[in-house]
């Protein structure tokens, strides 16, 4: 941060001088945050309350389904589940349950798990990654495809975070049921399920398909995780198969109340340090940005954002940049990090090619901000509303222009820093982010 910051680019016919940027304040949102729980102790204690040996004989092969999301303490939770299965005399192995993620290849999905700290050496069980599926039945005319190795196992344990979904509302969202009928279906199963949503609500489909798969497959338990607003595990439920539906529904209500958002209804420009599949299935969570791209996506009334500029793709995305369609402006730094094949596969599997639309791309971040501000409502230095966040899962601490302060005072529970700050750029025209360094990393 310095005391002088002026944008004076010439970008695709924009005016040569756009004047200085406004002063900013660092603010902290004051959430009512549930206390973190000892996730490992919770899994251990609840596991002992499950029916003896999960109804499986000692020596059974148990598939442990794990997804691609960056869930708090996921590696420790998985390791604890593995240890409990081994103590009961079972032979657990891990299957990636992530649809088409990881580029839609077995090697890519194993690499995603490894990036989350889930390897045989670290969690104590082999990773058996395959994209092969079998059809085990149908629900309301929709074929049900499942990972071949999981379907052949003596038992299945599902591990997933429960939270509101990016594209549908209702009693279910992301959770154990969605993992069962989409994630565990690999690319073919995910594609089949999403194709059916062209004429059906995805939430209703997940419920119908999930119930039928619970009837058909040897699912023996689920481990559901809820995170608070600062990404600590605040609730863990280890439940037998017959309680998975009710647990998913109950925890979805809890998680919806803990979803953090932005403290403004109207924003001219949102600057996001990083987007990615490990942040949200949509790269940036529409529950936070209010953005809608697909015709079938749920409509949100707030916030209303004029322009979104995303600076970088997270390393944990492995090049999968689905969610590009939600942003307006980018630079080569983000675009050149995209694995177009992996991104296209994910977009087509979700029947949402609009998720992968390339945004307007300009040479530098200085020019990106200039272009964004030249295409929003008429504003002054004093009333322009710019918000700068690290990513959509980290919004407890953010930077806002002083034009936001009056709106914040209307009801948002925030602490406003006293120091007036000005954005600065390096010699290459890239933003020096006060939220985690120039590269957006913590």
C-alpha positions as CSV (number, residue, x, y, z in Angstrom):
1,X,0.0,0.0,0.0
2,X,1.2,3.5,-0.8
3,X,-0.3,7.0,-0.7
4,X,-0.6,7.3,-4.5
5,X,-2.4,5.0,-7.0
6,X,-3.5,6.1,-10.4
7,X,-4.9,4.2,-13.4
8,X,-3.8,5.6,-16.7
9,X,-4.0,2.8,-19.2
10,X,-5.0,2.7,-22.8
11,X,-7.1,-0.5,-23.2
12,X,-9.0,-1.2,-26.3
13,X,-10.1,2.4,-26.8
14,X,-10.7,3.3,-23.2
15,X,-9.8,6.8,-22.1
16,X,-6.2,7.4,-21.5
17,X,-6.8,8.8,-18.0
18,X,-9.3,7.3,-15.6
19,X,-8.1,9.1,-12.5
20,X,-7.1,7.7,-9.1
21,X,-8.6,4.8,-7.3
22,X,-10.6,5.5,-4.1
23,X,-9.3,5.0,-0.6
24,X,-10.1,1.6,1.0
25,X,-10.7,0.3,4.4
26,X,-10.0,-3.2,5.8
27,X,-13.2,-4.6,7.4
28,X,-13.9,-7.7,9.3
29,X,-17.4,-9.3,9.4
30,X,-18.5,-10.4,12.8
31,X,-20.3,-13.6,12.4
32,X,-22.0,-15.7,15.1
33,X,-19.5,-18.5,14.6
34,X,-20.2,-21.9,16.1
35,X,-17.3,-23.3,18.0
36,X,-15.0,-25.7,16.2
37,X,-15.2,-29.3,17.3
38,X,-12.6,-32.0,17.5
39,X,-13.5,-33.7,14.3
40,X,-11.2,-36.7,14.9
41,X,-12.6,-37.3,18.4
42,X,-16.2,-36.9,17.1
43,X,-15.6,-39.5,14.3
44,X,-14.1,-41.9,16.8
45,X,-16.8,-41.6,19.4
46,X,-19.7,-41.8,17.0
47,X,-18.2,-44.7,15.1
48,X,-18.3,-46.8,18.2
49,X,-22.1,-46.1,18.4
50,X,-22.7,-47.5,14.9
51,X,-24.2,-51.0,14.6
52,X,-21.5,-53.6,15.3
53,X,-19.1,-54.0,12.4
54,X,-21.6,-52.0,10.2
55,X,-23.4,-55.3,9.5
56,X,-20.4,-56.5,7.7
57,X,-18.2,-59.6,8.5
58,X,-14.6,-59.0,9.4
59,X,-12.4,-59.2,6.4
60,X,-15.0,-57.3,4.2
61,X,-13.7,-54.9,1.5
62,X,-15.0,-51.5,2.2
63,X,-14.9,-48.7,-0.3
64,X,-14.5,-45.2,1.3
65,X,-15.8,-42.5,-1.1
66,X,-13.9,-39.2,-1.0
67,X,-14.5,-36.2,-3.2
68,X,-12.5,-33.3,-4.6
69,X,-13.5,-30.4,-2.2
70,X,-11.0,-28.8,0.1
71,X,-12.8,-29.8,3.3
72,X,-11.3,-28.8,6.6
73,X,-9.2,-31.6,8.1
74,X,-10.4,-34.0,5.4
75,X,-7.2,-36.0,5.4
76,X,-7.4,-36.6,9.2
77,X,-11.1,-37.5,8.9
78,X,-10.4,-40.0,6.2
79,X,-7.5,-41.5,8.1
80,X,-9.7,-41.9,11.2
81,X,-12.4,-43.6,9.3
82,X,-9.8,-46.0,7.8
83,X,-8.4,-46.7,11.3
84,X,-11.9,-47.6,12.6
85,X,-12.6,-49.9,9.7
86,X,-9.3,-51.7,10.2
87,X,-9.9,-52.1,13.9
88,X,-13.2,-53.8,13.0
89,X,-11.2,-56.2,10.9
90,X,-12.1,-54.8,7.5
91,X,-10.0,-54.0,4.4
92,X,-10.8,-50.4,3.4
93,X,-9.7,-48.8,0.2
94,X,-10.5,-45.3,-1.1
95,X,-12.3,-44.5,-4.3
96,X,-12.5,-41.0,-5.7
97,X,-16.1,-39.8,-5.8
98,X,-15.8,-36.7,-7.9
99,X,-17.7,-37.1,-11.2
100,X,-15.6,-35.8,-14.0
101,X,-13.1,-33.8,-11.9
102,X,-9.4,-34.5,-12.3
103,X,-9.7,-34.2,-16.0
104,X,-11.9,-37.2,-16.1
105,X,-9.0,-39.7,-15.7
106,X,-8.2,-42.2,-13.0
107,X,-4.7,-40.6,-12.7
108,X,-6.1,-37.1,-12.5
109,X,-8.6,-38.1,-9.7
110,X,-5.9,-39.8,-7.7
111,X,-3.8,-36.6,-8.1
112,X,-6.6,-34.5,-6.8
113,X,-6.9,-36.7,-3.7
114,X,-3.1,-36.5,-3.2
115,X,-3.3,-32.7,-3.3
116,X,-5.7,-32.9,-0.4
117,X,-3.3,-35.1,1.6
118,X,-5.1,-38.3,0.8
119,X,-2.5,-40.9,-0.3
120,X,-2.0,-44.5,0.8
121,X,1.1,-43.5,2.9
122,X,-0.8,-40.7,4.7
123,X,-4.2,-42.3,5.4
124,X,-3.3,-46.0,5.5
125,X,-5.4,-47.4,2.7
126,X,-4.8,-47.9,-1.1
127,X,-6.3,-45.5,-3.6
128,X,-8.2,-47.4,-6.3
129,X,-9.0,-44.9,-8.9
130,X,-10.9,-46.0,-12.0
131,X,-13.4,-44.3,-14.4
132,X,-15.1,-47.6,-15.1
133,X,-18.8,-47.8,-14.0
134,X,-21.6,-50.3,-13.9
135,X,-25.3,-49.6,-14.2
136,X,-26.9,-50.9,-11.1
137,X,-30.5,-49.8,-11.8
138,X,-32.7,-46.8,-12.6
139,X,-34.7,-44.2,-10.8
140,X,-37.7,-42.6,-12.5
141,X,-36.3,-43.5,-15.9
142,X,-32.7,-42.3,-15.1
143,X,-30.0,-44.9,-15.4
144,X,-27.9,-45.2,-12.2
145,X,-24.2,-45.6,-12.9
146,X,-21.7,-46.3,-10.1
147,X,-18.0,-46.7,-9.8
148,X,-17.3,-50.3,-10.7
149,X,-15.0,-50.9,-7.7
150,X,-17.3,-49.4,-5.2
151,X,-20.3,-51.3,-6.5
152,X,-18.3,-54.6,-6.2
153,X,-17.2,-53.9,-2.6
154,X,-18.8,-55.5,0.5
155,X,-19.6,-52.1,1.8
156,X,-19.4,-48.4,1.0
157,X,-18.7,-45.4,3.4
158,X,-19.4,-41.9,2.1
159,X,-17.5,-38.9,3.4
160,X,-18.6,-35.4,2.3
161,X,-19.2,-31.8,3.5
162,X,-22.8,-30.7,3.6
163,X,-23.5,-27.2,2.3
164,X,-25.9,-25.3,0.0
165,X,-25.4,-26.2,-3.6
166,X,-24.5,-23.6,-6.2
167,X,-27.2,-24.5,-8.7
168,X,-30.3,-25.8,-6.8
169,X,-32.2,-25.1,-3.6
170,X,-34.5,-27.3,-1.5
171,X,-34.0,-29.8,1.3
172,X,-30.8,-31.2,-0.2
173,X,-27.7,-29.5,-1.5
174,X,-24.1,-30.8,-1.6
175,X,-23.7,-33.6,0.7
176,X,-23.8,-37.4,1.1
177,X,-26.7,-37.9,-1.3
178,X,-25.3,-35.9,-4.1
179,X,-21.9,-37.7,-3.7
180,X,-23.8,-41.0,-3.9
181,X,-25.6,-40.3,-7.2
182,X,-23.3,-37.8,-8.9
183,X,-19.7,-38.0,-7.5
184,X,-19.7,-41.8,-7.2
185,X,-21.1,-42.1,-10.7
186,X,-17.9,-40.9,-12.3
187,X,-18.1,-39.0,-15.5
188,X,-20.8,-41.2,-17.1
189,X,-23.0,-41.1,-14.0
190,X,-22.6,-37.4,-13.5
191,X,-23.3,-36.7,-17.1
192,X,-26.4,-38.9,-17.0
193,X,-27.8,-37.2,-13.9
194,X,-27.1,-33.7,-15.2
195,X,-28.6,-34.5,-18.6
196,X,-31.8,-35.5,-16.8
197,X,-31.9,-32.1,-15.1
198,X,-32.7,-30.5,-18.4
199,X,-36.3,-31.5,-17.7
200,X,-36.1,-32.2,-13.9
201,X,-35.1,-30.3,-10.8
202,X,-31.6,-31.4,-9.7
203,X,-32.5,-31.4,-6.1
204,X,-35.5,-33.7,-6.7
205,X,-33.4,-35.9,-8.9
206,X,-30.7,-36.3,-6.3
207,X,-33.3,-37.3,-3.7
208,X,-34.9,-39.9,-6.0
209,X,-31.7,-41.4,-7.4
210,X,-30.0,-41.3,-4.0
211,X,-32.8,-43.2,-2.3
212,X,-32.7,-45.9,-5.0
213,X,-29.0,-46.2,-4.7
214,X,-29.2,-46.6,-0.9
215,X,-31.6,-49.5,-1.6
216,X,-29.4,-51.1,-4.2
217,X,-25.8,-50.5,-3.1
218,X,-24.1,-51.9,0.0
219,X,-23.8,-48.5,1.7
220,X,-23.1,-49.0,5.3
221,X,-22.4,-45.5,6.7
222,X,-21.9,-41.8,6.0
223,X,-19.7,-39.2,7.5
224,X,-21.2,-35.7,7.1
225,X,-19.1,-32.6,7.9
226,X,-20.4,-29.1,8.4
227,X,-18.0,-26.1,8.4
228,X,-18.6,-22.7,10.1
229,X,-18.1,-19.3,8.5
230,X,-14.3,-19.5,9.0
231,X,-13.9,-23.0,7.6
232,X,-13.5,-24.9,10.9
233,X,-15.4,-28.2,11.3
234,X,-18.3,-27.3,13.6
235,X,-20.4,-30.4,13.3
236,X,-19.7,-34.1,12.3
237,X,-22.2,-36.8,12.0
238,X,-21.4,-40.5,11.6
239,X,-24.6,-42.3,10.7
240,X,-25.7,-45.7,9.4
241,X,-27.1,-45.9,5.9
242,X,-30.7,-45.7,7.0
243,X,-30.1,-42.3,8.5
244,X,-28.2,-40.7,5.6
245,X,-31.3,-39.0,4.0
246,X,-32.6,-37.4,7.3
247,X,-29.0,-36.4,8.3
248,X,-28.4,-34.7,4.9
249,X,-31.6,-32.8,5.1
250,X,-31.1,-31.7,8.8
251,X,-27.5,-30.6,8.3
252,X,-28.4,-28.8,5.1
253,X,-30.6,-26.5,7.2
254,X,-27.7,-26.0,9.6
255,X,-25.2,-25.3,6.9
256,X,-27.4,-22.8,5.1
257,X,-27.5,-20.7,8.2
258,X,-23.7,-20.7,8.4
259,X,-23.1,-19.7,4.7
260,X,-21.0,-16.4,4.8
261,X,-21.8,-13.7,2.3
262,X,-20.8,-10.2,1.3
263,X,-22.0,-7.4,3.5
264,X,-23.4,-5.2,0.7
265,X,-26.4,-5.5,-1.6
266,X,-24.9,-3.4,-4.4
267,X,-21.3,-3.6,-5.6
268,X,-19.8,-1.9,-8.7
269,X,-16.7,-4.1,-8.9
270,X,-15.7,-7.3,-7.1
271,X,-12.0,-8.1,-7.2
272,X,-11.3,-11.8,-6.4
273,X,-7.7,-12.9,-5.8
274,X,-8.5,-16.5,-6.7
275,X,-11.2,-18.8,-8.1
276,X,-11.1,-22.6,-8.4
277,X,-12.9,-25.9,-8.0
278,X,-11.4,-26.4,-4.5
279,X,-13.1,-23.1,-3.5
280,X,-16.5,-23.9,-5.0
281,X,-17.9,-26.2,-7.6
282,X,-18.6,-23.1,-9.6
283,X,-15.1,-21.6,-9.1
284,X,-16.7,-18.8,-7.2
285,X,-19.8,-19.6,-5.0
286,X,-22.9,-18.0,-6.6
287,X,-24.4,-18.0,-3.1
288,X,-21.8,-15.3,-2.3
289,X,-21.6,-13.5,-5.6
290,X,-25.3,-13.7,-6.5
291,X,-24.3,-14.4,-10.1
292,X,-26.4,-16.7,-12.3
293,X,-25.2,-18.1,-15.7
294,X,-27.2,-21.2,-16.7
295,X,-30.8,-21.1,-17.5
296,X,-31.5,-23.8,-14.9
297,X,-29.6,-22.1,-12.1
298,X,-31.5,-20.7,-9.2
299,X,-32.0,-16.9,-9.2
300,X,-30.6,-14.9,-6.3
301,X,-31.8,-11.4,-5.4
302,X,-28.5,-10.3,-3.8
303,X,-25.8,-9.1,-4.0
304,X,-26.1,-7.2,-7.3
305,X,-22.5,-6.9,-8.7
306,X,-21.7,-4.8,-11.8
307,X,-18.4,-6.4,-12.7
308,X,-16.3,-9.3,-11.4
309,X,-12.5,-9.4,-12.0
310,X,-10.8,-12.7,-11.0
311,X,-7.1,-12.6,-10.8
312,X,-5.9,-16.2,-10.6
313,X,-6.9,-19.9,-10.7
314,X,-6.0,-21.8,-7.6
315,X,-3.3,-24.5,-7.9
316,X,-5.8,-27.0,-6.3
317,X,-8.1,-26.6,-9.4
318,X,-5.5,-28.5,-11.5
319,X,-6.4,-26.3,-14.4
320,X,-10.2,-26.9,-14.1
321,X,-11.6,-23.4,-14.6
322,X,-15.4,-24.1,-14.7
323,X,-17.0,-20.9,-13.4
324,X,-15.3,-18.6,-15.9
325,X,-18.7,-17.7,-17.2
326,X,-19.4,-16.0,-13.9
327,X,-16.6,-13.4,-14.3
328,X,-16.4,-10.4,-16.6
329,X,-12.7,-9.6,-16.9
330,X,-9.4,-11.6,-16.5
331,X,-5.8,-11.4,-17.5
332,X,-3.5,-13.9,-19.2
333,X,-2.3,-14.9,-15.7
334,X,-5.6,-16.7,-15.1
335,X,-6.4,-17.7,-18.7
336,X,-3.0,-19.3,-19.3
337,X,-3.4,-21.5,-16.2
338,X,-6.5,-23.1,-17.7
339,X,-6.5,-26.8,-18.8
340,X,-9.1,-26.4,-21.5
341,X,-9.7,-30.1,-21.9
342,X,-10.4,-30.6,-18.2
343,X,-12.6,-27.5,-18.1
344,X,-14.6,-28.5,-21.1
345,X,-15.1,-32.0,-19.8
346,X,-16.5,-30.7,-16.5
347,X,-18.7,-28.1,-18.3
348,X,-20.1,-30.7,-20.7
349,X,-20.7,-33.3,-18.0
350,X,-22.7,-30.6,-16.1
351,X,-24.6,-29.8,-19.3
352,X,-23.5,-26.2,-18.8
353,X,-21.0,-25.1,-21.5
354,X,-21.8,-21.5,-20.4
355,X,-19.8,-22.2,-17.2
356,X,-16.6,-22.3,-19.3
357,X,-17.1,-19.1,-21.4
358,X,-13.9,-17.0,-21.6
359,X,-14.2,-13.6,-20.1
360,X,-12.8,-10.4,-21.7
361,X,-9.0,-10.7,-21.3
362,X,-6.7,-7.7,-21.0
363,X,-3.0,-7.6,-20.6
364,X,-2.5,-6.4,-17.0
365,X,-4.4,-6.2,-13.8
366,X,-4.2,-2.4,-13.9
367,X,-6.0,-2.5,-17.2
368,X,-8.5,-5.1,-16.0
369,X,-9.6,-2.8,-13.1
370,X,-9.7,0.2,-15.5
371,X,-11.9,-1.7,-18.0
372,X,-14.2,-2.8,-15.2
373,X,-14.7,0.7,-13.8
374,X,-15.2,2.1,-17.3
375,X,-18.2,-0.3,-17.8
376,X,-20.2,0.1,-14.5
377,X,-22.7,2.8,-13.5
378,X,-21.7,6.4,-13.5
379,X,-19.8,7.0,-10.3
380,X,-17.5,9.4,-8.5
381,X,-14.4,8.7,-6.5
382,X,-16.4,9.1,-3.3
383,X,-19.3,6.8,-4.1
384,X,-17.8,4.0,-6.2
385,X,-18.3,0.6,-4.5
386,X,-15.3,-1.7,-4.9
387,X,-14.9,-4.9,-2.8
388,X,-11.8,-7.0,-2.8
389,X,-11.8,-10.5,-1.4
390,X,-9.3,-13.4,-1.4
391,X,-12.0,-15.9,-2.6
392,X,-15.6,-16.6,-2.1
393,X,-15.0,-19.0,0.8
394,X,-12.9,-16.5,2.7
395,X,-15.0,-13.4,3.3
396,X,-14.6,-12.7,7.0
397,X,-11.9,-10.2,6.1
398,X,-12.1,-8.0,3.1
399,X,-11.2,-4.7,1.6
400,X,-13.9,-2.1,0.6
401,X,-13.7,1.3,-1.0
402,X,-14.9,4.1,1.2
403,X,-18.0,4.5,-1.0
404,X,-19.2,1.2,0.6
405,X,-19.1,2.5,4.2
406,X,-22.5,4.2,4.3
407,X,-24.2,1.0,3.0
408,X,-22.3,-1.1,5.4
409,X,-23.6,1.0,8.3
410,X,-27.2,0.2,7.3
411,X,-27.1,-3.2,9.0
412,X,-24.0,-5.2,8.4
413,X,-22.2,-6.3,11.5
414,X,-18.6,-5.3,10.7
415,X,-15.6,-3.8,12.3
416,X,-14.1,-1.1,10.0
417,X,-10.4,-0.4,10.1
418,X,-9.4,3.2,10.8
419,X,-6.5,3.3,8.3
420,X,-7.2,4.6,4.8
421,X,-5.5,2.4,2.3
422,X,-4.8,2.7,-1.4
423,X,-4.3,-0.1,-3.9
424,X,-0.9,-0.3,-5.6
425,X,0.5,-2.1,-8.6
426,X,3.9,-3.5,-9.3
427,X,6.1,-2.6,-12.3
428,X,4.2,-5.2,-14.5
429,X,0.9,-3.5,-13.8
430,X,-0.3,-6.3,-11.4
431,X,-2.1,-5.6,-8.2
432,X,-0.3,-6.0,-4.9
433,X,-3.0,-7.6,-2.9
434,X,-3.2,-6.7,0.8
435,X,-5.3,-9.9,1.4
436,X,-2.5,-12.4,0.9
437,X,0.3,-11.2,-1.3
438,X,0.6,-10.5,-5.0
439,X,-0.1,-14.0,-6.1
440,X,-3.3,-14.3,-4.0
441,X,-1.7,-17.0,-1.8
442,X,-1.9,-16.8,2.0
